Amino acid sequence: MSAKRRQTESNSPLNRRSFLTRTAGAVATFSIVPSYVIGARGQTPPSGKLNVAAIGVGGMGKNNLKKCAGENIVALCDVDPGYAAKVFAQYPQAKTYKDYRQMIDKQKDIDAIIIATPDHTHAVIAMAAIKAGKHVYVQKPMTHSVYEARKLTEAAREHKVVTQMGNQGHSGDGTRLIREWIASGAIGAVREVHAWTNRPVWPQGIEVERPKDTPPVPEGMDWDMWIGPAPMRPYHPEYAPNKWRAWWDFGTGSLGDLGCHVLDCVFYGLDLKHPTSVEGCISTYWEGFWKKTEPKNETYPRSSIVRYKFPARGSLPPVNLTWWDGGLLPPRPEELEEGRRMGDSDGGVLFIGDKATLMCGCYGKDPRLIPDKKMKDIGLPPQTLERVPGGIDGHELDWVRACKGGKPASSNFEYSGPLTEMVLLGNLAVRFPEQRLLWDGANLKVTNDDEANASVKRNYRQGWTL
């Protein structure tokens, strides 16, 4: 190592060795040996293939499944066989189900399960799979509520299963490059971050009323199973198959949809965990002069701003993180060249450092120092973090390798659980806007608002438990 490089590392506001070691311990605890590696239940050796099942395959699940098509796809489950028919046909060797509980109970050859259902059912399905000893890949956000994220993280640790959340950017080179840049000290101490998204790209707003008509349930669809632990609502195409993200009962809005992608590089790059406070402000709707519609808590707002405060972490200073959605954007940096876009079409992040500003797109893509002259002067940081084979496109196979006894998956629940908690805490602030919620992360509690604190954990419909 050159003297110049040693000096750079020693002067860094966060020494790389200590920076990387802090997360290594948490990840190492997840290095387990899958049952089939030791020949349990007569399963194949690690040189063989994983027996994979998938729940919720009509939408995003079919893409996750396609990435794992080289394994044995042994079971598929969807409450709407008509919507999932094309996917079912692609894997004729797989047994099909409507009820995930029957699949887990009856089919004992399953090693690992992909879960890509609407957000409100992630937790109950994943918990059932974990308790049955199955490895799980769960689409983002990991859960619908902050409480559920904590419980899934604890359950995965207890049952020693391999996990991965579907925030593909965490396997990308860009997310690791951002962490390396910050650790190198090249942009200085970061005390301010702005992140944004183009979501929602579906109908959403506080003036939206719940549908009053009751069209028939599509033939063959199990609507009761689709509703799961949420309050029972009559079937309506405004919910399923693809507009559920807007509704508090089923989705997690703009922040839940893209937050685990956009904010991932912030959470990882700055070694964040629990914020000390969070506050939200939302768009309002006026029915007439001086006649404002109050939030009905039926759908998420058309646009929102969420402000997080994080404490100092070791040698890293406190940081303020602001989230923008629904077309709202942070101030354009003075140093950004005219005509150059902030972020990309899905969103972006600005890390405001003492020495330079770092900008990237959604998923941590294309991180660059701005202006371009600064990028040329400073250059890329030394590579200190191992890359995931395939990057973003290799996220699912990163989980498969971990299930076969390889290194822990990049976004296993020890990491993605706390990330999900942070993201969904922002939705709590959106539900209780125009006030600052003080957060005790260790005890999972809002300390200054009993009503907000009661919403950390949601109530399940009778007959459903976590």
N, C-alpha and C positions, 0 to 999 in steps of 0.2 A: 504494500500500500504506500502511495506517495505521501510525502510530508504535507503537501498541499491538501490532499484528500483527508488526512487525519485531522488537520486543523479545521477543515470545513465541518467535519462531524462533531468535533469537540465544541465548536462555537454554535452549533445548531440549537435553536430554542427547545428542541426535543431530541435528545440523543437517540439515534436510530435503534441502537441495541435495546434500550429500555422501552422504546416505543413499540417495538415488535414483540418483545417478551411479554408485555402486559396482556396481549390477546392470545399469545401462544398457549398460555396455561389453560385458558377456558376451552380452546379448541382441542387441546390434547386430551382433556377429560372425555372427549367424545370418540376416542379411538377404540372401537370395540370390534370384536370378531363375530361376524354374522353366523347364525346357527349352521348354515349349510357348509361353511368352511370346515367345520369339525365333523361333518357327516350326520348331523341330527336329522331325524325324520326321514332318512334315506335320500336327502337331497343331493344335488350334484356338487362336485368339488368346485373350487373357485375358478378353475379353468373353464368351467361350463357356463351356462347362461342363467340369468336371474329370472325367476317366475314373477312377472309383473301383472298387476291388475290396475284398472283405472276406473274412477268414479266421477261422472260428469264429463262425458266425452263428446257431446254435441257441439261445444264451443271451443274454448281455449284448450281444453283437455286433449283434443285430437292432435294439436300441435305438439304438446308435451309427449304424447304417446308416440308420435311419429319419430321423435328423436330417440326413443327407446325401442324402436321396431326391431333392432338386432337381437333383443332378448326374447324370452318366451312370453308372449302376451297370452295369458291364460284365462283372464276374466275381465269383463266390461260391464259397467253398471250405469244406467241412466234412467231417471224417472220418466222420461219421455222417449220411448223407443222409436217413435216416428221421427223425431228431431235428430236422433242419434243413428238412424238406420244406415246411412252411408258409411259411418265409422264401423258399425257392427259388421258390415259386409266386407270391410277391408281385413278383418281378423276372424275368418270363419272358424278357426280352431279354438277361439275363446268362448267360454260359457258366458251367457248374458243374464243380467239381473235388473230389476227395478229397485230393489231394497238392498242397500249396502250392508245392512245388518245380516241379512240372509247370506249374502256373498261371503262375508267374513266368517260367519258361523259354519257354513257348509263346506267351503272350499279350502281345505287345509294345506294345499300345495303352494299357496301364495306366499312369496317372500317380501314383496314390496308393493306399495299402493300409491298411485298418483291421484291426487284429489283436486279437482278443478270445477267444483260446484259454485253456485253463488255464495257470496261472502258469509251470509248468515248461517250456513251449514258447515263451514270449514271446521270449526272447533269440535262439534259433536262427532263428525265423521272421523277426523284425525285422532281424537281421543280413543274412539272405539278401536281403531287400527293399532294405535300404540299399545293399548292394554292387551291386545291380542298378539303382541310381539312383532308386528309388521313394521318394516321401514316405511317412511312416508315422505312423499314430495307433495307439498301443499302450495297451491297458487297464492299469490299475494293479494291482499294482505293476509297474513297467516290466520287471522281471526277477525271477528266483527267487533269485539270489545277488548279493552285493555286487560281486564281480568282474565279472559280466555287465553290471551297470549302468554301471560305469566304461568297459567296452569298447564298449557301444552309444553312449555319449556321445561317445567318441573317433571312432568310425566315422561317426556322423552329421556330425560336424564335418569329417572328412576328405572325405566324399563330397558334402558341401554339399546335403543334403536337408532338407526341412521336416519337423519332428517335433512331436508332441504326446503327452503322457501323459493317460490318461483320468481325471484327478482334477478333476472338473468344478468343484469349489469354487474352484479357482485362477482361474477366470474370473468368479467371483461378486463382487458389490459388497462383501459382508461382509469378505472376505479383505483387500481394499484398504483398507476403513475401519479395520480393526484395525491395519494398518501405519501409517496416517495418525495414528491415536490415539497409538500408541507414539512415533512420530517427533515429535509435537507436544509431548511432555513432560507431557501431561495426567495420566498415571497414574504418572509418575516412573520411576525405573530399575527394570527387571524382572530379578530375580535368581532367581525361582522360578516354575515353570510346572507345572501338572498337566493331563493329558489322559487321557480314558477313552473306552471304547466298550462297547456292549451285546454285542458279539461274544464268543464264537461263538454263532451261532443254528443250528448244525448239530452232529451228534454228534461229540464230541472229548474226549479225555482220555488220560492216560498209561497207564491200565489197559486201553485198547482193544487187542485182538490183531488181527493181520492176518488177513483172511478165509482160511479153509482150503478151502472148497468152490470149485468152478470151474464156475459156470453158463456156458451157451453165450454167445458173443459175439452181440449183436443182428445180425440179418440185414442185410448191406450195410455194416456198420461196419468200418473199417480200424483194428483195435486196435493193431497195431504202430505205425501212424502216430500214434495218440493217445498212446501211451507216449513216443514221440520219444526224447529224450536221457536219460530217466530209466531206472532199473533195470527190467528186464522183470518185470512182475507179471501173473499170469493175470487176465483180465477179471473184474470183479465190480461190481455196482451200488453197492457201498460206495465206489467211486471215481468212476465216471461214471454219469450225466452231471453230477451236481451236488453230490457229497459230497467231492470231491477236495481242497477247501481244508484239510481236517483233517490230511491226510497229508503228512509231510515230503517224500516223494518228488515230490509233485505241487503242493501248495499252499504258502501262506506264512502260514497260521493267521490269528488275529484281528488281529495287528499288521500283517501284509501286506495283509489285506483292507481294513481301515479306516484304517490308519496314514497312508497317502498322502492321505486325506481329512481326518482329524482333525488331524494334525500339520502339514499344509500351512501353515495360518495362523501356526503357531509358527515354522516354518522361515523363512517369508517375512517375517513381522512383526518378527522379532528378528535378521534378517540372519545366520542360522546357516549353518554348513557342516559341518566335521568335528568330532565330539566328541573329547575327549581320553580318555574312558573310558566304559564301559557295563557295567552289571551287571544280572542278572535273577534273580528268585526265582519259583518256580512252585508250583502246587498239588500236593499229594501224595495218594496213594491207599494205604489200609491194608487188606490182605487179612484181617488178624486182629490180635490184640493183639501189638504189637511186631514185626509182620511187614509191613513197608512194601514196596510194589511199586516197584522201581527204574524210572526212565524208560527206555522201550524205544527212544526216538527213532523211533517209527513214526508217532505222531500228536502234534500239538501239545498242550500241557496245557490243562486245562479253564479255568484262570485263571492270570494271570501279572502281575508288576510288573516294569517295566524302568526303570532309572535311568541317565540320560545326564548327563554333565558337559561343558559347553562353555566354552571360554576366552573372555576378553575379545575384543571385536571393535571396534577403533577406540575410540570413546568409550563403547561399551556394555560393561557389567560382565559378568563370568562369570555363567553361568546354569545352574541345575540343573533338568532336565526329567524328570518322572516319568510313566510310562505305566501305566495300569491297564486290565485287561480281565476278561472272565468274571464280571461282576457285582461286581467290586471297585471301590471308589470312593475318591477322596481325601477328606480331612476337609472337612466342609461349612463354608464361610466364615461366620464369626460375623456378618458384615454382610449376608448374604443373608436376605431376609425369610422368615419361617416360612411354610411351605406352598408356596413357590415352588420349582420344579424346577431342579436343576442341569443345564445343557445342554439336550439334547432326547432323543428316544427312541433315537437312534443313538449318542450320545456327547456330548462337549463338552470345553471347555478353560477353565482358569482362569489368567489372567496376574496374578501377585501383584506389584503395583508398590509403590513407596515411598509414593505418594500415593493410589492407588486400585486396586481390583481390577476387571479386565475379564473378562467371561464371554461365551462364545459356544457355539453348538451345533456339531454335525458340519458339515463343509464351510465352516466360518467363518460359519455362518448366525446372524442376529439378534444381533450383538455388542452388549453393553450394559455400562455401568458399574454396579456394585452398591455399596450399595442404590440403589433408584430415585431417592431424593433426591439422591444424588451425581450420577446421570445428568442430572437436571434442573439441578443447579447448574453442572456443567462443560459440558454440551452436546456437540454434535458437533464434531469437529476440522475445520479447513479442508480442502477437497478438493484434493489435490495430484497424485493419480494418475489417469490416464485409465482409464475403465471399458471393459470388453469389451461390445460390443453383444449384448444378450440375456442377459448375465450367465451364471449356471450353465447355463441352457438353451441358450446360444449357444456352448458350448465346442467342439463339433464344427465348427460353421461358422467359428469363429475359426481353426481349423486349415485349413479350405478356403480362407479368404481369404488366409492366409499362403502356401498352395500356389500361389495365383494371383498371387503377387508382392506381397502386402500386408505389413503389419507382422509380425514374428515371432510365432508362436503363443504364447499366454500361458504355457503349461507345456511349452515346448520342452525338449529334453534337456539343454541347458546349465543349466537350472534343475532339471528333474525328475530328472535323473540323480543329482546330489548328494543331493536329497531322498530318492530311493529307496535310495541307499547308507546314509543315516542310519537309515531305517526298518528295512531288512533287517539292519543291524548289531545292532539290538535282538533280532532272531530268533537271531542268533549267541549273544547273552547268554542267551536262553531255552534254547538247546541245551546250553550249558555254565553251568548256574545256580550261584548261591551263591559266585561269585567275581567279582572286578573284572577286566575285560579292558581293557588299555591299548591305545589305538588310534593308530596312525600313519597318518592319512588320506592324506597326500601319497603315501605308498608302499604304501597298501592292505595294512597289515600289523598283526596283533596281536603286540605286542612281548614279552608275558610268558607266552604259552601256545601252545606249538607245535601242540597238537591243535586248539585253536580256530582258529589261524591257517590250518591245513590246510583248514578248512571255509569259508574266505572264498571259495574257488573250488571248485565241485563237479566231480566226475568225470562225464563223459558216457559213455553206453552206446556200445559199439563201433559205428563207422560214423557217428557224429554228432560234429560239430565246430561251434565258434562261428566 
